């Protein structure tokens, strides 16, 4: 089931998912570095990066939902 889901996903969806995961990972790394070095600006910036990753993830879910809906109508 999971293999079929990923195999039938569009390039746009895969790009959004990997982009979101990348941004969230970068944000977590920035959070660790910012808090370890007591750099409040970097720690705050990391929250925006994580937030952008989460927004991209939601956009990816919307894109995939629309694709599934189109497939069900056919």
PyMOL Python script that loads the backbone (N, CA, C, O; Angstrom):
from pymol import cmd

cmd.read_pdbstr("""\
ATOM      1  N   UNK A   1       0.822  -1.198   0.000  1.00  0.00           N
ATOM      2  CA  UNK A   1       0.000   0.000   0.000  1.00  0.00           C
ATOM      3  C   UNK A   1       0.863   1.257   0.000  1.00  0.00           C
ATOM      4  O   UNK A   1       0.630   2.159  -0.804  1.00  0.00           O
ATOM      5  N   UNK A   2       1.843   1.333   0.876  1.00  0.00           N
ATOM      6  CA  UNK A   2       2.677   2.528   0.931  1.00  0.00           C
ATOM      7  C   UNK A   2       3.517   2.687  -0.326  1.00  0.00           C
ATOM      8  O   UNK A   2       3.733   3.806  -0.792  1.00  0.00           O
ATOM      9  N   UNK A   3       3.995   1.574  -0.878  1.00  0.00           N
ATOM     10  CA  UNK A   3       4.778   1.662  -2.101  1.00  0.00           C
ATOM     11  C   UNK A   3       3.939   2.190  -3.244  1.00  0.00           C
ATOM     12  O   UNK A   3       4.422   2.990  -4.046  1.00  0.00           O
ATOM     13  N   UNK A   4       2.691   1.761  -3.335  1.00  0.00           N
ATOM     14  CA  UNK A   4       1.815   2.250  -4.391  1.00  0.00           C
ATOM     15  C   UNK A   4       1.527   3.737  -4.212  1.00  0.00           C
ATOM     16  O   UNK A   4       1.482   4.488  -5.187  1.00  0.00           O
ATOM     17  N   UNK A   5       1.334   4.156  -2.975  1.00  0.00           N
ATOM     18  CA  UNK A   5       1.051   5.572  -2.709  1.00  0.00           C
ATOM     19  C   UNK A   5       2.204   6.443  -3.183  1.00  0.00           C
ATOM     20  O   UNK A   5       1.985   7.447  -3.861  1.00  0.00           O
ATOM     21  N   UNK A   6       3.425   6.071  -2.833  1.00  0.00           N
ATOM     22  CA  UNK A   6       4.579   6.863  -3.221  1.00  0.00           C
ATOM     23  C   UNK A   6       4.850   6.742  -4.719  1.00  0.00           C
ATOM     24  O   UNK A   6       5.261   7.711  -5.357  1.00  0.00           O
ATOM     25  N   UNK A   7       4.622   5.559  -5.276  1.00  0.00           N
ATOM     26  CA  UNK A   7       4.886   5.342  -6.695  1.00  0.00           C
ATOM     27  C   UNK A   7       3.941   6.150  -7.572  1.00  0.00           C
ATOM     28  O   UNK A   7       4.322   6.567  -8.666  1.00  0.00           O
ATOM     29  N   UNK A   8       2.723   6.375  -7.112  1.00  0.00           N
ATOM     30  CA  UNK A   8       1.750   7.112  -7.910  1.00  0.00           C
ATOM     31  C   UNK A   8       1.757   8.611  -7.622  1.00  0.00           C
ATOM     32  O   UNK A   8       1.002   9.361  -8.242  1.00  0.00           O
ATOM     33  N   UNK A   9       2.593   9.053  -6.698  1.00  0.00           N
ATOM     34  CA  UNK A   9       2.651  10.475  -6.349  1.00  0.00           C
ATOM     35  C   UNK A   9       3.343  11.263  -7.461  1.00  0.00           C
ATOM     36  O   UNK A   9       4.223  10.751  -8.154  1.00  0.00           O
ATOM     37  N   UNK A  10       2.928  12.509  -7.611  1.00  0.00           N
ATOM     38  CA  UNK A  10       3.513  13.361  -8.648  1.00  0.00           C
ATOM     39  C   UNK A  10       4.866  13.905  -8.207  1.00  0.00           C
ATOM     40  O   UNK A  10       5.235  13.835  -7.034  1.00  0.00           O
ATOM     41  N   UNK A  11       5.584  14.442  -9.164  1.00  0.00           N
ATOM     42  CA  UNK A  11       6.890  15.048  -8.880  1.00  0.00           C
ATOM     43  C   UNK A  11       6.720  16.265  -7.979  1.00  0.00           C
ATOM     44  O   UNK A  11       7.551  16.507  -7.103  1.00  0.00           O
ATOM     45  N   UNK A  12       5.656  17.031  -8.183  1.00  0.00           N
ATOM     46  CA  UNK A  12       5.409  18.214  -7.348  1.00  0.00           C
ATOM     47  C   UNK A  12       5.224  17.820  -5.887  1.00  0.00           C
ATOM     48  O   UNK A  12       5.769  18.467  -4.992  1.00  0.00           O
ATOM     49  N   UNK A  13       4.462  16.766  -5.646  1.00  0.00           N
ATOM     50  CA  UNK A  13       4.230  16.301  -4.281  1.00  0.00           C
ATOM     51  C   UNK A  13       5.534  15.826  -3.646  1.00  0.00           C
ATOM     52  O   UNK A  13       5.830  16.174  -2.503  1.00  0.00           O
ATOM     53  N   UNK A  14       6.312  15.037  -4.378  1.00  0.00           N
ATOM     54  CA  UNK A  14       7.574  14.528  -3.843  1.00  0.00           C
ATOM     55  C   UNK A  14       8.535  15.676  -3.541  1.00  0.00           C
ATOM     56  O   UNK A  14       9.236  15.652  -2.529  1.00  0.00           O
ATOM     57  N   UNK A  15       8.568  16.677  -4.414  1.00  0.00           N
ATOM     58  CA  UNK A  15       9.430  17.836  -4.199  1.00  0.00           C
ATOM     59  C   UNK A  15       9.008  18.598  -2.950  1.00  0.00           C
ATOM     60  O   UNK A  15       9.854  19.006  -2.154  1.00  0.00           O
ATOM     61  N   UNK A  16       7.706  18.790  -2.776  1.00  0.00           N
ATOM     62  CA  UNK A  16       7.214  19.500  -1.594  1.00  0.00           C
ATOM     63  C   UNK A  16       7.542  18.726  -0.319  1.00  0.00           C
ATOM     64  O   UNK A  16       7.944  19.326   0.678  1.00  0.00           O
ATOM     65  N   UNK A  17       7.377  17.427  -0.336  1.00  0.00           N
ATOM     66  CA  UNK A  17       7.640  16.625   0.852  1.00  0.00           C
ATOM     67  C   UNK A  17       9.120  16.662   1.220  1.00  0.00           C
ATOM     68  O   UNK A  17       9.463  16.873   2.383  1.00  0.00           O
ATOM     69  N   UNK A  18      10.000  16.459   0.237  1.00  0.00           N
ATOM     70  CA  UNK A  18      11.431  16.474   0.529  1.00  0.00           C
ATOM     71  C   UNK A  18      11.902  17.879   0.908  1.00  0.00           C
ATOM     72  O   UNK A  18      12.770  18.028   1.768  1.00  0.00           O
ATOM     73  N   UNK A  19      11.344  18.897   0.280  1.00  0.00           N
ATOM     74  CA  UNK A  19      11.687  20.270   0.652  1.00  0.00           C
ATOM     75  C   UNK A  19      11.267  20.588   2.076  1.00  0.00           C
ATOM     76  O   UNK A  19      12.012  21.222   2.822  1.00  0.00           O
ATOM     77  N   UNK A  20      10.074  20.150   2.451  1.00  0.00           N
ATOM     78  CA  UNK A  20       9.584  20.374   3.804  1.00  0.00           C
ATOM     79  C   UNK A  20      10.448  19.643   4.823  1.00  0.00           C
ATOM     80  O   UNK A  20      10.801  20.203   5.861  1.00  0.00           O
ATOM     81  N   UNK A  21      10.785  18.396   4.528  1.00  0.00           N
ATOM     82  CA  UNK A  21      11.634  17.638   5.459  1.00  0.00           C
ATOM     83  C   UNK A  21      13.010  18.291   5.597  1.00  0.00           C
ATOM     84  O   UNK A  21      13.571  18.343   6.691  1.00  0.00           O
ATOM     85  N   UNK A  22      13.546  18.787   4.488  1.00  0.00           N
ATOM     86  CA  UNK A  22      14.840  19.458   4.528  1.00  0.00           C
ATOM     87  C   UNK A  22      14.817  20.724   5.356  1.00  0.00           C
ATOM     88  O   UNK A  22      15.724  20.973   6.150  1.00  0.00           O
ATOM     89  N   UNK A  23      13.771  21.531   5.172  1.00  0.00           N
ATOM     90  CA  UNK A  23      13.662  22.770   5.942  1.00  0.00           C
ATOM     91  C   UNK A  23      13.482  22.490   7.428  1.00  0.00           C
ATOM     92  O   UNK A  23      14.065  23.180   8.264  1.00  0.00           O
ATOM     93  N   UNK A  24      12.690  21.494   7.759  1.00  0.00           N
ATOM     94  CA  UNK A  24      12.500  21.146   9.170  1.00  0.00           C
ATOM     95  C   UNK A  24      13.824  20.669   9.772  1.00  0.00           C
ATOM     96  O   UNK A  24      14.157  21.035  10.899  1.00  0.00           O
ATOM     97  N   UNK A  25      14.578  19.858   9.030  1.00  0.00           N
ATOM     98  CA  UNK A  25      15.870  19.378   9.530  1.00  0.00           C
ATOM     99  C   UNK A  25      16.847  20.534   9.730  1.00  0.00           C
ATOM    100  O   UNK A  25      17.539  20.596  10.746  1.00  0.00           O
ATOM    101  N   UNK A  26      16.904  21.438   8.770  1.00  0.00           N
ATOM    102  CA  UNK A  26      17.793  22.609   8.899  1.00  0.00           C
ATOM    103  C   UNK A  26      17.367  23.461  10.087  1.00  0.00           C
ATOM    104  O   UNK A  26      18.210  23.965  10.829  1.00  0.00           O
ATOM    105  N   UNK A  27      16.065  23.619  10.265  1.00  0.00           N
ATOM    106  CA  UNK A  27      15.561  24.398  11.395  1.00  0.00           C
ATOM    107  C   UNK A  27      15.934  23.780  12.731  1.00  0.00           C
ATOM    108  O   UNK A  27      16.284  24.493  13.672  1.00  0.00           O
ATOM    109  N   UNK A  28      15.862  22.456  12.821  1.00  0.00           N
ATOM    110  CA  UNK A  28      16.236  21.787  14.072  1.00  0.00           C
ATOM    111  C   UNK A  28      17.729  21.963  14.345  1.00  0.00           C
ATOM    112  O   UNK A  28      18.135  22.203  15.482  1.00  0.00           O
ATOM    113  N   UNK A  29      18.530  21.844  13.310  1.00  0.00           N
ATOM    114  CA  UNK A  29      19.984  22.034  13.478  1.00  0.00           C
ATOM    115  C   UNK A  29      20.288  23.467  13.904  1.00  0.00           C
ATOM    116  O   UNK A  29      21.122  23.697  14.780  1.00  0.00           O
ATOM    117  N   UNK A  30      19.604  24.435  13.276  1.00  0.00           N
ATOM    118  CA  UNK A  30      19.809  25.838  13.668  1.00  0.00           C
ATOM    119  C   UNK A  30      19.368  26.092  15.103  1.00  0.00           C
ATOM    120  O   UNK A  30      19.989  26.882  15.815  1.00  0.00           O
ATOM    121  N   UNK A  31      18.304  25.430  15.528  1.00  0.00           N
ATOM    122  CA  UNK A  31      17.844  25.575  16.908  1.00  0.00           C
ATOM    123  C   UNK A  31      18.896  25.072  17.880  1.00  0.00           C
ATOM    124  O   UNK A  31      19.184  25.723  18.884  1.00  0.00           O
ATOM    125  N   UNK A  32      19.463  23.921  17.584  1.00  0.00           N
ATOM    126  CA  UNK A  32      20.493  23.358  18.470  1.00  0.00           C
ATOM    127  C   UNK A  32      21.713  24.271  18.519  1.00  0.00           C
ATOM    128  O   UNK A  32      22.240  24.552  19.596  1.00  0.00           O
ATOM    129  N   UNK A  33      22.161  24.732  17.354  1.00  0.00           N
ATOM    130  CA  UNK A  33      23.343  25.604  17.310  1.00  0.00           C
ATOM    131  C   UNK A  33      23.057  26.935  18.013  1.00  0.00           C
ATOM    132  O   UNK A  33      23.877  27.424  18.790  1.00  0.00           O
ATOM    133  N   UNK A  34      21.889  27.509  17.733  1.00  0.00           N
ATOM    134  CA  UNK A  34      21.542  28.791  18.340  1.00  0.00           C
ATOM    135  C   UNK A  34      21.428  28.723  19.848  1.00  0.00           C
ATOM    136  O   UNK A  34      21.868  29.634  20.550  1.00  0.00           O
ATOM    137  N   UNK A  35      20.841  27.648  20.350  1.00  0.00           N
ATOM    138  CA  UNK A  35      20.705  27.528  21.801  1.00  0.00           C
ATOM    139  C   UNK A  35      22.020  27.148  22.471  1.00  0.00           C
ATOM    140  O   UNK A  35      22.290  27.576  23.593  1.00  0.00           O
ATOM    141  N   UNK A  36      22.835  26.353  21.797  1.00  0.00           N
ATOM    142  CA  UNK A  36      24.129  25.971  22.368  1.00  0.00           C
ATOM    143  C   UNK A  36      25.077  27.166  22.452  1.00  0.00           C
ATOM    144  O   UNK A  36      25.874  27.270  23.384  1.00  0.00           O
ATOM    145  N   UNK A  37      24.982  28.070  21.467  1.00  0.00           N
ATOM    146  CA  UNK A  37      25.864  29.238  21.452  1.00  0.00           C
ATOM    147  C   UNK A  37      25.204  30.466  22.078  1.00  0.00           C
ATOM    148  O   UNK A  37      25.770  31.558  22.049  1.00  0.00           O
ATOM    149  N   UNK A  38      24.025  30.292  22.634  1.00  0.00           N
ATOM    150  CA  UNK A  38      23.268  31.388  23.266  1.00  0.00           C
ATOM    151  C   UNK A  38      23.025  32.537  22.285  1.00  0.00           C
ATOM    152  O   UNK A  38      23.053  33.708  22.663  1.00  0.00           O
ATOM    153  N   UNK A  39      22.791  32.188  21.040  1.00  0.00           N
ATOM    154  CA  UNK A  39      22.504  33.158  19.994  1.00  0.00           C
ATOM    155  C   UNK A  39      20.991  33.190  19.793  1.00  0.00           C
ATOM    156  O   UNK A  39      20.434  32.340  19.099  1.00  0.00           O
ATOM    157  N   UNK A  40      20.329  34.172  20.402  1.00  0.00           N
ATOM    158  CA  UNK A  40      18.868  34.230  20.379  1.00  0.00           C
ATOM    159  C   UNK A  40      18.340  34.525  18.971  1.00  0.00           C
ATOM    160  O   UNK A  40      17.268  34.044  18.604  1.00  0.00           O
ATOM    161  N   UNK A  41      19.064  35.294  18.194  1.00  0.00           N
ATOM    162  CA  UNK A  41      18.643  35.605  16.830  1.00  0.00           C
ATOM    163  C   UNK A  41      18.597  34.361  15.951  1.00  0.00           C
ATOM    164  O   UNK A  41      17.658  34.164  15.180  1.00  0.00           O
ATOM    165  N   UNK A  42      19.611  33.537  16.075  1.00  0.00           N
ATOM    166  CA  UNK A  42      19.655  32.299  15.296  1.00  0.00           C
ATOM    167  C   UNK A  42      18.568  31.331  15.750  1.00  0.00           C
ATOM    168  O   UNK A  42      17.929  30.675  14.927  1.00  0.00           O
ATOM    169  N   UNK A  43      18.362  31.245  17.051  1.00  0.00           N
ATOM    170  CA  UNK A  43      17.315  30.365  17.571  1.00  0.00           C
ATOM    171  C   UNK A  43      15.938  30.827  17.098  1.00  0.00           C
ATOM    172  O   UNK A  43      15.086  29.997  16.783  1.00  0.00           O
ATOM    173  N   UNK A  44      15.715  32.121  17.045  1.00  0.00           N
ATOM    174  CA  UNK A  44      14.431  32.640  16.582  1.00  0.00           C
ATOM    175  C   UNK A  44      14.258  32.418  15.084  1.00  0.00           C
ATOM    176  O   UNK A  44      13.169  32.070  14.627  1.00  0.00           O
ATOM    177  N   UNK A  45      15.319  32.615  14.327  1.00  0.00           N
ATOM    178  CA  UNK A  45      15.269  32.375  12.889  1.00  0.00           C
ATOM    179  C   UNK A  45      14.941  30.922  12.587  1.00  0.00           C
ATOM    180  O   UNK A  45      14.219  30.621  11.637  1.00  0.00           O
ATOM    181  N   UNK A  46      15.479  30.024  13.405  1.00  0.00           N
ATOM    182  CA  UNK A  46      15.231  28.599  13.188  1.00  0.00           C
ATOM    183  C   UNK A  46      13.748  28.260  13.319  1.00  0.00           C
ATOM    184  O   UNK A  46      13.257  27.355  12.644  1.00  0.00           O
ATOM    185  N   UNK A  47      13.041  28.972  14.172  1.00  0.00           N
ATOM    186  CA  UNK A  47      11.602  28.725  14.311  1.00  0.00           C
ATOM    187  C   UNK A  47      10.854  29.081  13.032  1.00  0.00           C
ATOM    188  O   UNK A  47       9.904  28.395  12.655  1.00  0.00           O
ATOM    189  N   UNK A  48      11.279  30.146  12.367  1.00  0.00           N
ATOM    190  CA  UNK A  48      10.656  30.516  11.098  1.00  0.00           C
ATOM    191  C   UNK A  48      10.951  29.482  10.013  1.00  0.00           C
ATOM    192  O   UNK A  48      10.095  29.192   9.178  1.00  0.00           O
ATOM    193  N   UNK A  49      12.156  28.931  10.026  1.00  0.00           N
ATOM    194  CA  UNK A  49      12.532  27.905   9.048  1.00  0.00           C
ATOM    195  C   UNK A  49      11.699  26.646   9.280  1.00  0.00           C
ATOM    196  O   UNK A  49      11.204  26.044   8.327  1.00  0.00           O
ATOM    197  N   UNK A  50      11.542  26.247  10.538  1.00  0.00           N
ATOM    198  CA  UNK A  50      10.712  25.079  10.858  1.00  0.00           C
ATOM    199  C   UNK A  50       9.264  25.342  10.456  1.00  0.00           C
ATOM    200  O   UNK A  50       8.602  24.467   9.898  1.00  0.00           O
ATOM    201  N   UNK A  51       8.776  26.547  10.739  1.00  0.00           N
ATOM    202  CA  UNK A  51       7.406  26.909  10.369  1.00  0.00           C
ATOM    203  C   UNK A  51       7.192  26.857   8.867  1.00  0.00           C
ATOM    204  O   UNK A  51       6.148  26.393   8.407  1.00  0.00           O
ATOM    205  N   UNK A  52       8.164  27.325   8.097  1.00  0.00           N
ATOM    206  CA  UNK A  52       8.061  27.265   6.643  1.00  0.00           C
ATOM    207  C   UNK A  52       8.029  25.820   6.167  1.00  0.00           C
ATOM    208  O   UNK A  52       7.293  25.489   5.237  1.00  0.00           O
ATOM    209  N   UNK A  53       8.823  24.957   6.797  1.00  0.00           N
ATOM    210  CA  UNK A  53       8.800  23.539   6.464  1.00  0.00           C
ATOM    211  C   UNK A  53       7.439  22.922   6.743  1.00  0.00           C
ATOM    212  O   UNK A  53       6.952  22.108   5.958  1.00  0.00           O
ATOM    213  N   UNK A  54       6.828  23.301   7.850  1.00  0.00           N
ATOM    214  CA  UNK A  54       5.500  22.777   8.179  1.00  0.00           C
ATOM    215  C   UNK A  54       4.446  23.265   7.195  1.00  0.00           C
ATOM    216  O   UNK A  54       3.544  22.517   6.819  1.00  0.00           O
ATOM    217  N   UNK A  55       4.562  24.516   6.781  1.00  0.00           N
ATOM    218  CA  UNK A  55       3.614  25.052   5.792  1.00  0.00           C
ATOM    219  C   UNK A  55       3.772  24.311   4.467  1.00  0.00           C
ATOM    220  O   UNK A  55       2.776  23.971   3.829  1.00  0.00           O
ATOM    221  N   UNK A  56       5.002  24.057   4.049  1.00  0.00           N
ATOM    222  CA  UNK A  56       5.224  23.298   2.815  1.00  0.00           C
ATOM    223  C   UNK A  56       4.655  21.891   2.926  1.00  0.00           C
ATOM    224  O   UNK A  56       4.126  21.352   1.953  1.00  0.00           O
ATOM    225  N   UNK A  57       4.761  21.299   4.102  1.00  0.00           N
ATOM    226  CA  UNK A  57       4.209  19.962   4.307  1.00  0.00           C
ATOM    227  C   UNK A  57       2.688  19.973   4.139  1.00  0.00           C
ATOM    228  O   UNK A  57       2.125  19.070   3.520  1.00  0.00           O
ATOM    229  N   UNK A  58       2.031  20.982   4.684  1.00  0.00           N
ATOM    230  CA  UNK A  58       0.571  21.094   4.546  1.00  0.00           C
ATOM    231  C   UNK A  58       0.195  21.323   3.086  1.00  0.00           C
ATOM    232  O   UNK A  58      -0.788  20.761   2.603  1.00  0.00           O
ATOM    233  N   UNK A  59       0.966  22.139   2.386  1.00  0.00           N
ATOM    234  CA  UNK A  59       0.702  22.375   0.966  1.00  0.00           C
ATOM    235  C   UNK A  59       0.848  21.062   0.189  1.00  0.00           C
ATOM    236  O   UNK A  59       0.061  20.780  -0.715  1.00  0.00           O
ATOM    237  N   UNK A  60       1.848  20.269   0.542  1.00  0.00           N
ATOM    238  CA  UNK A  60       2.021  18.970  -0.097  1.00  0.00           C
ATOM    239  C   UNK A  60       0.832  18.055   0.144  1.00  0.00           C
ATOM    240  O   UNK A  60       0.418  17.330  -0.760  1.00  0.00           O
ATOM    241  N   UNK A  61       0.276  18.078   1.355  1.00  0.00           N
ATOM    242  CA  UNK A  61      -0.901  17.250   1.641  1.00  0.00           C
ATOM    243  C   UNK A  61      -2.104  17.714   0.822  1.00  0.00           C
ATOM    244  O   UNK A  61      -2.903  16.896   0.366  1.00  0.00           O
ATOM    245  N   UNK A  62      -2.229  19.016   0.640  1.00  0.00           N
ATOM    246  CA  UNK A  62      -3.333  19.547  -0.171  1.00  0.00           C
ATOM    247  C   UNK A  62      -3.166  19.117  -1.624  1.00  0.00           C
ATOM    248  O   UNK A  62      -4.131  18.702  -2.265  1.00  0.00           O
ATOM    249  N   UNK A  63      -1.948  19.214  -2.141  1.00  0.00           N
ATOM    250  CA  UNK A  63      -1.678  18.809  -3.522  1.00  0.00           C
ATOM    251  C   UNK A  63      -2.005  17.331  -3.710  1.00  0.00           C
ATOM    252  O   UNK A  63      -2.652  16.951  -4.686  1.00  0.00           O
ATOM    253  N   UNK A  64      -1.555  16.505  -2.774  1.00  0.00           N
ATOM    254  CA  UNK A  64      -1.821  15.060  -2.890  1.00  0.00           C
ATOM    255  C   UNK A  64      -3.316  14.765  -2.760  1.00  0.00           C
ATOM    256  O   UNK A  64      -3.842  13.902  -3.463  1.00  0.00           O
ATOM    257  N   UNK A  65      -3.995  15.472  -1.874  1.00  0.00           N
ATOM    258  CA  UNK A  65      -5.438  15.280  -1.720  1.00  0.00           C
ATOM    259  C   UNK A  65      -6.194  15.606  -2.995  1.00  0.00           C
ATOM    260  O   UNK A  65      -7.135  14.901  -3.360  1.00  0.00           O
ATOM    261  N   UNK A  66      -5.791  16.668  -3.672  1.00  0.00           N
ATOM    262  CA  UNK A  66      -6.438  17.031  -4.935  1.00  0.00           C
ATOM    263  C   UNK A  66      -6.181  15.970  -5.994  1.00  0.00           C
ATOM    264  O   UNK A  66      -7.073  15.659  -6.783  1.00  0.00           O
ATOM    265  N   UNK A  67      -4.989  15.417  -6.024  1.00  0.00           N
ATOM    266  CA  UNK A  67      -4.674  14.373  -6.989  1.00  0.00           C
ATOM    267  C   UNK A  67      -5.495  13.113  -6.726  1.00  0.00           C
ATOM    268  O   UNK A  67      -5.980  12.475  -7.660  1.00  0.00           O
ATOM    269  N   UNK A  68      -5.644  12.765  -5.470  1.00  0.00           N
ATOM    270  CA  UNK A  68      -6.436  11.581  -5.128  1.00  0.00           C
ATOM    271  C   UNK A  68      -7.897  11.804  -5.487  1.00  0.00           C
ATOM    272  O   UNK A  68      -8.558  10.904  -6.005  1.00  0.00           O
ATOM    273  N   UNK A  69      -8.397  12.994  -5.213  1.00  0.00           N
ATOM    274  CA  UNK A  69      -9.795  13.314  -5.538  1.00  0.00           C
ATOM    275  C   UNK A  69     -10.052  13.239  -7.044  1.00  0.00           C
ATOM    276  O   UNK A  69     -11.087  12.736  -7.482  1.00  0.00           O
ATOM    277  N   UNK A  70      -9.102  13.741  -7.825  1.00  0.00           N
ATOM    278  CA  UNK A  70      -9.233  13.652  -9.281  1.00  0.00           C
ATOM    279  C   UNK A  70      -9.253  12.208  -9.739  1.00  0.00           C
ATOM    280  O   UNK A  70     -10.010  11.842 -10.639  1.00  0.00           O
ATOM    281  N   UNK A  71      -8.417  11.386  -9.116  1.00  0.00           N
ATOM    282  CA  UNK A  71      -8.352   9.973  -9.464  1.00  0.00           C
ATOM    283  C   UNK A  71      -9.625   9.220  -9.111  1.00  0.00           C
ATOM    284  O   UNK A  71     -10.011   8.286  -9.813  1.00  0.00           O
ATOM    285  N   UNK A  72     -10.279   9.621  -8.026  1.00  0.00           N
ATOM    286  CA  UNK A  72     -11.521   8.947  -7.631  1.00  0.00           C
ATOM    287  C   UNK A  72     -12.680   9.291  -8.542  1.00  0.00           C
ATOM    288  O   UNK A  72     -13.579   8.472  -8.733  1.00  0.00           O
ATOM    289  N   UNK A  73     -12.678  10.498  -9.113  1.00  0.00           N
ATOM    290  CA  UNK A  73     -13.768  10.917  -9.999  1.00  0.00           C
ATOM    291  C   UNK A  73     -13.730  10.189 -11.323  1.00  0.00           C
ATOM    292  O   UNK A  73     -14.760  10.048 -11.982  1.00  0.00           O
ATOM    293  N   UNK A  74     -12.560   9.725 -11.724  1.00  0.00           N
ATOM    294  CA  UNK A  74     -12.434   9.087 -13.043  1.00  0.00           C
ATOM    295  C   UNK A  74     -12.970   7.680 -13.044  1.00  0.00           C
ATOM    296  O   UNK A  74     -12.937   7.007 -14.074  1.00  0.00           O
TER     297      UNK A  74
END
""", "prot")
cmd.dss("prot")
cmd.show_as("cartoon", "prot")
cmd.util.cbc("prot")
cmd.orient("prot")
